[in-house]
Amino acid sequence: MRVVFDTNVLLAAFSTEGLCWKLLLKANRKEFFLYTSPYILNEFKSKLSGKFGFSAEEVEESMNLVAEISRNIDPEEKGIHIKGVCRDKKDDPILACGIASEADFLVTGDSDLLILKKYKGMKIFNSRDFEILLVGFSKK
């Protein structure tokens, strides 16, 4: 199973030890393959140091952990450009990462993405619904 976490899911994982952190641990245990992109990583890094006030050392540790757990894919290198799909144009590169990585799921807390529910075969779930899906898979 291939999965993309939106930046807000990564931020939630590192700001609290809640559900998103548990999902990140599941990715680390290879319960699914986590994909990210330069766009997501740059946004993650910027918000950790800015909005969340992480120190340079904490940012570096967080970035290293995400890099270790995930596979980085650049949609532009694959010729994938998405424009005008989301209400918020800043979310189009998140969809592009999903398409470039051939993700089965995009996990997000962003209503502009969640409203789509599905895009080119990729299902768009919030973290709670994705966790429920994973529990269902583990029982099979």
NUZAVO-847698 format. One record per residue (C-alpha): residue number from 1; x, y, z. Coordinates in steps of 0.02 Angstrom, whole numbers, plus 50000, padded with zeros to 5 digits. Each point is the difference from the previous one (the first is absolute). Last residue first. Layout:
+-----+-------+-------+-------+
! num !     x !     y !     z !
+-----+-------+-------+-------+
! NUM !     X !     Y !     Z !
...
+-----+-------+-------+-------+
***
This chain:
+-----+-------+-------+-------+
! num !     x !     y !     z !
+-----+-------+-------+-------+
! 140 ! 49627 ! 49505 ! 50377 !
! 139 ! 50002 ! 50087 ! 50170 !
! 138 ! 50149 ! 50109 ! 49951 !
! 137 ! 49905 ! 50067 ! 49850 !
! 136 ! 49852 ! 50056 ! 50106 !
! 135 ! 50116 ! 50086 ! 50123 !
! 134 ! 50082 ! 50089 ! 49854 !
! 133 ! 49831 ! 50062 ! 49937 !
! 132 ! 49954 ! 50065 ! 50172 !
! 131 ! 50167 ! 50092 ! 50006 !
! 130 ! 49962 ! 50078 ! 49829 !
! 129 ! 49830 ! 50057 ! 50063 !
! 128 ! 50081 ! 50085 ! 50150 !
! 127 ! 50139 ! 50080 ! 49897 !
! 126 ! 49882 ! 50081 ! 49875 !
! 125 ! 49977 ! 49909 ! 49836 !
! 124 ! 50028 ! 50035 ! 49815 !
! 123 ! 49988 ! 49849 ! 49887 !
! 122 ! 50116 ! 49996 ! 49849 !
! 121 ! 49914 ! 49934 ! 49843 !
! 120 ! 50023 ! 50158 ! 49898 !
! 119 ! 49947 ! 50109 ! 50146 !
! 118 ! 49886 ! 49940 ! 50139 !
! 117 ! 49908 ! 50079 ! 50147 !
! 116 ! 50014 ! 50172 ! 49916 !
! 115 ! 49930 ! 50087 ! 50155 !
! 114 ! 50146 ! 49932 ! 50100 !
! 113 ! 50124 ! 50102 ! 49897 !
! 112 ! 49927 ! 50173 ! 50036 !
! 111 ! 49952 ! 49937 ! 50174 !
! 110 ! 50183 ! 49976 ! 50045 !
! 109 ! 50027 ! 49870 ! 50136 !
! 108 ! 50092 ! 49887 ! 49880 !
! 107 ! 50041 ! 49820 ! 49956 !
! 106 ! 50018 ! 49964 ! 49815 !
! 105 ! 49970 ! 49818 ! 49958 !
! 104 ! 50038 ! 49873 ! 49863 !
! 103 ! 50152 ! 50096 ! 49948 !
! 102 ! 50070 ! 49985 ! 49823 !
! 101 ! 50154 ! 50096 ! 50061 !
! 100 ! 49981 ! 50132 ! 49864 !
!  99 ! 49811 ! 50007 ! 50026 !
!  98 ! 50014 ! 50025 ! 50187 !
!  97 ! 50139 ! 50127 ! 49982 !
!  96 ! 49895 ! 50095 ! 49873 !
!  95 ! 49854 ! 50002 ! 50122 !
!  94 ! 50113 ! 50087 ! 50127 !
!  93 ! 50060 ! 50118 ! 49863 !
!  92 ! 49817 ! 50051 ! 49969 !
!  91 ! 49975 ! 50048 ! 50182 !
!  90 ! 50076 ! 50174 ! 49987 !
!  89 ! 49868 ! 50038 ! 49865 !
!  88 ! 49866 ! 50003 ! 50135 !
!  87 ! 49832 ! 49950 ! 49924 !
!  86 ! 50090 ! 49847 ! 49935 !
!  85 ! 50010 ! 49939 ! 49819 !
!  84 ! 50063 ! 50162 ! 49924 !
!  83 ! 50171 ! 49941 ! 49948 !
!  82 ! 50087 ! 49832 ! 50009 !
!  81 ! 50170 ! 49973 ! 49922 !
!  80 ! 50075 ! 49827 ! 49981 !
!  79 ! 50151 ! 49990 ! 49885 !
!  78 ! 50084 ! 49863 ! 50102 !
!  77 ! 50139 ! 50119 ! 50053 !
!  76 ! 49863 ! 50125 ! 50044 !
!  75 ! 49916 ! 49873 ! 50115 !
!  74 ! 50157 ! 49986 ! 50107 !
!  73 ! 49998 ! 49844 ! 50107 !
!  72 ! 50069 ! 49978 ! 50175 !
!  71 ! 49976 ! 49829 ! 50080 !
!  70 ! 49957 ! 50009 ! 50183 !
!  69 ! 50060 ! 49936 ! 50168 !
!  68 ! 50181 ! 50058 ! 49995 !
!  67 ! 49958 ! 50167 ! 49920 !
!  66 ! 49864 ! 50030 ! 50130 !
!  65 ! 50125 ! 49962 ! 50139 !
!  64 ! 50133 ! 50111 ! 49924 !
!  63 ! 49878 ! 50145 ! 49982 !
!  62 ! 49947 ! 49984 ! 50181 !
!  61 ! 50180 ! 49994 ! 50062 !
!  60 ! 50046 ! 50152 ! 49894 !
!  59 ! 49849 ! 50097 ! 50061 !
!  58 ! 50040 ! 49957 ! 50181 !
!  57 ! 50180 ! 50060 ! 49976 !
!  56 ! 49946 ! 50162 ! 49918 !
!  55 ! 49881 ! 50030 ! 50146 !
!  54 ! 49814 ! 49969 ! 49976 !
!  53 ! 49889 ! 50154 ! 50011 !
!  52 ! 49840 ! 49921 ! 49933 !
!  51 ! 49952 ! 50141 ! 49881 !
!  50 ! 50175 ! 50034 ! 49938 !
!  49 ! 50126 ! 49860 ! 50024 !
!  48 ! 49876 ! 49858 ! 49980 !
!  47 ! 49901 ! 50096 ! 49870 !
!  46 ! 50149 ! 50023 ! 49883 !
!  45 ! 50060 ! 49821 ! 50018 !
!  44 ! 49828 ! 49928 ! 49962 !
!  43 ! 49975 ! 50116 ! 49851 !
!  42 ! 50169 ! 49951 ! 49930 !
!  41 ! 49966 ! 49815 ! 50030 !
!  40 ! 49828 ! 50008 ! 49917 !
!  39 ! 50068 ! 50089 ! 49847 !
!  38 ! 50154 ! 49887 ! 49988 !
!  37 ! 49882 ! 49851 ! 49998 !
!  36 ! 49937 ! 49868 ! 50119 !
!  35 ! 49957 ! 49817 ! 49992 !
!  34 ! 49959 ! 49878 ! 50140 !
!  33 ! 49997 ! 49815 ! 49962 !
!  32 ! 49880 ! 49903 ! 50110 !
!  31 ! 50013 ! 49889 ! 50154 !
!  30 ! 50185 ! 50032 ! 49976 !
!  29 ! 50037 ! 50013 ! 50187 !
!  28 ! 50051 ! 50183 ! 49969 !
!  27 ! 49834 ! 50028 ! 49912 !
!  26 ! 49912 ! 49932 ! 50154 !
!  25 ! 50103 ! 50120 ! 50106 !
!  24 ! 49939 ! 50144 ! 49891 !
!  23 ! 49822 ! 49942 ! 50028 !
!  22 ! 50028 ! 50001 ! 50188 !
!  21 ! 50069 ! 50178 ! 49988 !
!  20 ! 49845 ! 50051 ! 49902 !
!  19 ! 49889 ! 49925 ! 50137 !
!  18 ! 50079 ! 50091 ! 50145 !
!  17 ! 50175 ! 50037 ! 50060 !
!  16 ! 49981 ! 50185 ! 49967 !
!  15 ! 50096 ! 50129 ! 49898 !
!  14 ! 50098 ! 49876 ! 49895 !
!  13 ! 49854 ! 49896 ! 49938 !
!  12 ! 49889 ! 50153 ! 49979 !
!  11 ! 50131 ! 50080 ! 49887 !
!  10 ! 50012 ! 49841 ! 49896 !
!   9 ! 49811 ! 49995 ! 49982 !
!   8 ! 49995 ! 50185 ! 49954 !
!   7 ! 50132 ! 49973 ! 49865 !
!   6 ! 49887 ! 49876 ! 49909 !
!   5 ! 50044 ! 49819 ! 50028 !
!   4 ! 50017 ! 49897 ! 49841 !
!   3 ! 49964 ! 49814 ! 50002 !
!   2 ! 50046 ! 49847 ! 49896 !
!   1 ! 49931 ! 49830 ! 50051 !
+-----+-------+-------+-------+
***
